[in-house]
Amino acid sequence: MIRRKRRTTRRVRRPIGIALGGGGARGMAHIGVLRAFDRYPEFRPTMWAGTSVGAVVAVLAASGKSTKEIEELAVELEWFRHVVKISEIVDPWSIVRPLTRQLRRSGDDDRNEERDVGLLPNTKLGELVNDLVDHRSFDDFENDLAVVATDIEHRRRIVMTSRRMARRIDRGELEAYLPPPANGWPGCETVVLSDVSDVGLAVRASSAIPGVFRSVRIQNMKLVDGGLTDQTPVDVARAMGARFTFGISLALSFLPQRLENPLQALSGTIGILGIQQLRRSLELADVGFQVSGIDERSPFKPRQTDLIEIGEADMVRRLENLTI
């Protein structure tokens, strides 16, 4: 007698949260994840946490934008036209001069001078995001939202969210994943900000790849890419109160495809060091996975639209085995 293999299902508890990881242009795959939720709307999250491009998609989804609207934007997105403001590109010499002055240690004026080693400003990305969400703040969104960035100078993770969420966020959950320094052990403090009304500014900070984009100043901090401290912030979604979580990884955005210069070697080193952290993060999720073949894709090449179908197929495979 032939026995049919019994289909195993997992029960989903509400509220549902999701963490969308960083990965530059690989973010097309996140749109496929949204497509899958359109097919299975009963599992659509109401709590969204994101890093870098994951923050962009999380903001748009939490704001109520449809998958179709987000997909149309992503397909038309051009790096310089929509992300970088040409008029604000830093003159490379403005980077070299402060560095040489710092080496000379000459005078109080030099010590007080504003310095930033990022080359490109991502100002236009913030303007685009604010326009798309009608300049609403975290407090104005119906869905709960958190955006992750890094205070690189003070080795801190920065979580930007609404006032209502900041009041109830579970600090113990955050610190269990990323403990602060204590008793001679190294660590990373987490700061929760609830007074960043400019959502576009938060997204800019979360997406500011060190050395490529200028850091984003928020409350006297120079913030950069959230992937340095939390590439796929599942713990943040859990701390927000989600009882069932999805974690979607686009692999480490700092891993280059080839090592051809010192900057790629440095990026590769950062990426390798982050692999263990990423594994730990995905293990926290009830459903956590890395999109198929994503680590072979360029984080800079635009319009990799086949990633939408890949992300959708990967997510659907997980959703069809869930039940409310």
C-alpha positions in Angstrom: 0.0 0.0 0.0 1.4 3.4 -1.0 1.2 6.0 1.7 1.1 9.7 0.8 3.6 11.9 2.6 1.8 13.9 5.2 2.0 17.6 4.7 3.5 19.3 7.8 2.3 22.7 8.7 3.3 25.3 11.2 0.8 27.5 13.1 1.3 31.3 12.9 0.6 33.5 15.9 -0.3 37.1 15.7 1.0 39.8 15.6 3.3 38.9 12.7 6.6 40.7 12.1 9.2 40.6 9.4 12.9 41.7 9.1 14.1 42.6 5.7 17.9 42.5 5.2 20.3 44.8 3.4 21.8 44.1 0.0 21.7 47.1 -2.3 20.2 46.3 -5.7 19.5 42.7 -4.5 16.5 44.3 -2.8 14.4 43.4 -5.9 14.0 40.0 -4.1 12.1 41.7 -1.3 9.4 42.7 -3.7 8.9 39.1 -4.6 8.4 38.5 -0.9 5.7 41.1 -0.9 4.1 39.4 -3.9 3.9 36.2 -1.9 2.1 37.9 0.9 -0.4 39.2 -1.7 -1.1 35.6 -2.6 -1.3 34.7 1.1 -2.7 37.9 2.7 -3.5 36.1 6.0 0.2 36.0 6.8 1.0 39.6 5.8 3.1 41.3 8.6 1.9 44.3 10.6 5.4 44.9 12.1 8.2 45.8 9.8 11.9 46.1 10.6 14.6 46.8 7.9 18.2 47.5 7.3 19.5 49.4 4.2 17.5 48.5 1.1 15.4 46.4 3.5 14.5 49.6 5.3 13.4 51.2 2.0 11.0 48.3 1.3 9.8 48.1 4.9 9.0 51.8 5.0 7.0 51.6 1.7 5.2 48.5 2.8 4.4 49.8 6.3 3.1 53.0 4.8 0.4 51.1 2.9 2.0 51.2 -0.6 0.8 48.3 -2.7 3.3 45.7 -4.1 2.6 46.9 -7.6 3.5 50.5 -6.7 6.7 49.4 -5.0 7.6 47.1 -8.0 7.0 49.9 -10.5 9.3 52.2 -8.5 12.1 49.6 -8.2 12.1 48.8 -11.9 12.5 52.5 -12.8 15.0 53.3 -10.1 18.3 54.8 -11.4 21.3 55.1 -9.1 22.3 58.7 -9.7 18.9 60.1 -10.6 17.0 58.7 -7.6 19.7 58.2 -4.9 22.6 60.6 -5.4 22.2 64.4 -5.7 24.9 65.3 -8.3 25.1 68.9 -7.0 26.2 67.6 -3.6 28.8 65.1 -4.7 31.9 65.7 -2.5 35.0 67.0 -4.2 37.6 64.3 -3.5 40.1 66.9 -2.4 37.8 67.9 0.4 38.4 64.5 1.8 42.2 64.5 1.4 42.8 68.0 2.9 41.1 67.3 6.3 42.9 64.0 6.6 46.3 65.5 5.9 45.5 68.3 8.4 44.5 65.8 11.0 47.9 64.0 10.6 49.6 67.3 11.1 47.5 68.1 14.1 47.6 71.8 13.3 45.3 74.2 15.2 42.0 74.2 16.8 40.1 75.1 13.6 41.3 71.8 12.0 40.2 69.8 15.0 36.7 71.3 14.9 36.3 71.0 11.2 33.6 68.7 10.0 35.0 65.6 8.3 33.5 62.7 6.5 35.3 60.0 4.5 32.2 59.1 2.5 32.4 60.3 -1.1 28.7 60.4 -2.3 25.7 62.0 -0.6 22.5 59.9 -0.7 20.3 62.9 0.0 18.0 62.3 -2.9 17.1 58.8 -1.5 15.7 60.5 1.6 13.7 63.0 -0.5 12.3 60.2 -2.7 11.2 58.2 0.3 9.5 61.2 2.0 7.7 62.0 -1.2 6.4 58.5 -1.6 5.1 58.3 2.0 3.6 61.8 1.8 6.1 63.1 4.4 4.5 61.1 7.2 6.5 60.3 10.3 6.9 56.9 12.1 4.0 57.9 14.3 1.7 58.4 11.4 2.0 54.9 10.0 -0.7 52.4 10.8 1.8 49.5 10.7 4.6 49.4 13.2 8.0 50.2 11.7 11.7 50.2 12.8 14.7 51.3 10.8 18.2 50.2 11.8 21.4 52.2 11.5 24.9 52.2 13.1 26.6 54.9 15.1 30.1 53.8 14.0 32.1 56.2 16.1 30.6 55.0 19.4 30.0 51.3 18.3 26.2 51.5 18.8 23.2 50.1 17.0 20.5 52.7 16.4 16.9 51.7 16.1 14.5 54.4 14.9 10.8 53.9 15.4 7.6 55.5 16.6 6.9 56.9 20.1 4.3 54.2 20.8 6.7 51.5 19.8 9.7 52.9 21.7 7.5 52.8 24.9 6.8 49.1 24.6 9.9 47.7 22.8 11.5 44.8 24.6 15.0 45.9 25.5 15.8 42.4 26.9 15.1 40.9 23.4 17.5 43.5 21.8 20.2 42.9 24.3 19.9 39.1 24.2 20.9 39.2 20.5 23.4 42.1 20.8 24.6 42.5 24.4 26.1 45.8 25.6 29.6 46.0 27.0 29.7 44.5 30.5 32.1 43.0 33.0 35.1 43.3 30.8 33.3 41.8 27.8 33.0 43.7 24.5 29.6 44.5 23.3 27.4 46.9 21.3 24.9 49.2 23.0 21.5 49.7 21.3 19.9 53.1 21.3 16.2 53.4 20.5 15.2 56.8 19.0 11.6 57.8 18.9 12.0 61.5 17.9 13.3 61.1 14.4 10.3 62.5 12.5 12.0 62.4 9.1 11.6 58.9 7.9 13.6 59.6 4.7 16.5 60.7 6.9 16.4 57.4 8.8 16.4 55.4 5.6 19.4 57.4 4.4 21.3 56.6 7.5 20.4 52.9 7.3 21.7 52.8 3.7 24.9 54.9 4.1 27.6 52.3 3.1 30.8 53.5 4.8 33.3 54.9 2.4 30.8 55.1 -0.4 28.1 57.4 1.1 28.6 60.2 3.5 27.4 59.5 7.0 24.1 61.0 8.0 24.0 63.3 11.0 21.1 62.6 13.5 21.2 64.0 17.0 25.0 64.7 16.9 25.7 61.2 15.7 27.2 60.2 12.4 25.2 57.3 11.3 26.0 54.7 8.6 24.7 51.4 7.2 22.7 49.3 9.7 24.2 46.2 8.3 27.4 46.7 10.3 25.4 45.8 13.5 22.2 44.1 12.3 22.1 42.9 8.7 18.7 41.2 9.0 17.1 42.6 12.2 14.9 39.7 13.3 15.6 40.5 17.0 14.2 44.0 16.4 10.9 42.6 15.0 10.7 40.3 18.0 11.4 43.2 20.4 8.6 45.1 18.7 6.2 42.5 20.0 5.9 40.1 17.0 4.9 36.6 18.1 5.7 35.1 14.7 8.6 36.4 12.7 10.0 36.1 9.1 13.6 36.9 8.4 14.7 37.5 4.8 18.4 37.7 4.0 19.9 39.1 0.9 23.3 37.9 2.0 25.9 40.3 3.4 25.9 43.4 1.3 29.6 43.9 2.1 30.7 40.6 0.4 32.3 41.5 -3.0 32.0 39.0 -6.0 35.7 39.4 -6.7 38.8 40.7 -4.9 40.5 43.1 -7.3 41.4 46.1 -5.1 42.0 47.0 -1.4 38.5 48.3 -0.9 37.0 45.0 -2.1 39.4 43.1 0.2 38.2 45.3 3.2 34.5 44.8 2.2 35.1 41.0 2.0 36.7 41.0 5.4 33.7 42.8 7.0 31.4 40.4 5.2 33.1 37.3 6.4 33.1 38.6 10.0 29.4 39.1 9.7 28.4 35.6 8.6 28.0 34.3 12.1 25.9 37.2 13.2 23.6 36.7 10.1 23.2 33.0 10.9 22.2 33.8 14.5 19.7 36.4 13.3 18.0 34.0 10.9 17.9 31.3 13.5 15.8 33.7 15.7 13.0 33.8 13.0 10.2 31.3 12.9 10.7 31.4 9.2 14.2 32.6 8.2 16.1 32.1 5.0 18.5 33.5 2.5 17.0 34.1 -1.0 18.2 31.5 -3.5 21.5 32.4 -5.2 21.5 35.9 -3.8 25.1 35.9 -2.8 26.1 35.5 -6.5 24.2 38.7 -7.5 25.7 42.2 -7.6 24.5 44.7 -5.0 25.1 47.5 -7.5 23.7 46.3 -10.8 20.1 47.7 -11.2 17.0 46.1 -12.7 17.8 42.5 -11.8 14.0 41.9 -12.1 14.3 38.1 -12.2 15.1 38.4 -8.4 11.4 39.3 -7.9 10.3 35.9 -9.2 13.0 34.1 -7.2 12.1 35.9 -4.0 8.4 35.2 -4.5 9.0 31.5 -5.2 11.2 31.2 -2.1 8.6 32.9 0.1 5.6 31.0 -1.3 7.4 27.7 -0.5 7.4 28.7 3.1 4.0 30.2 3.3 2.2 27.2 1.8 3.2 25.1 4.9 1.9 27.6 7.4 -1.6 27.8 9.0 -3.3 30.4 11.2 
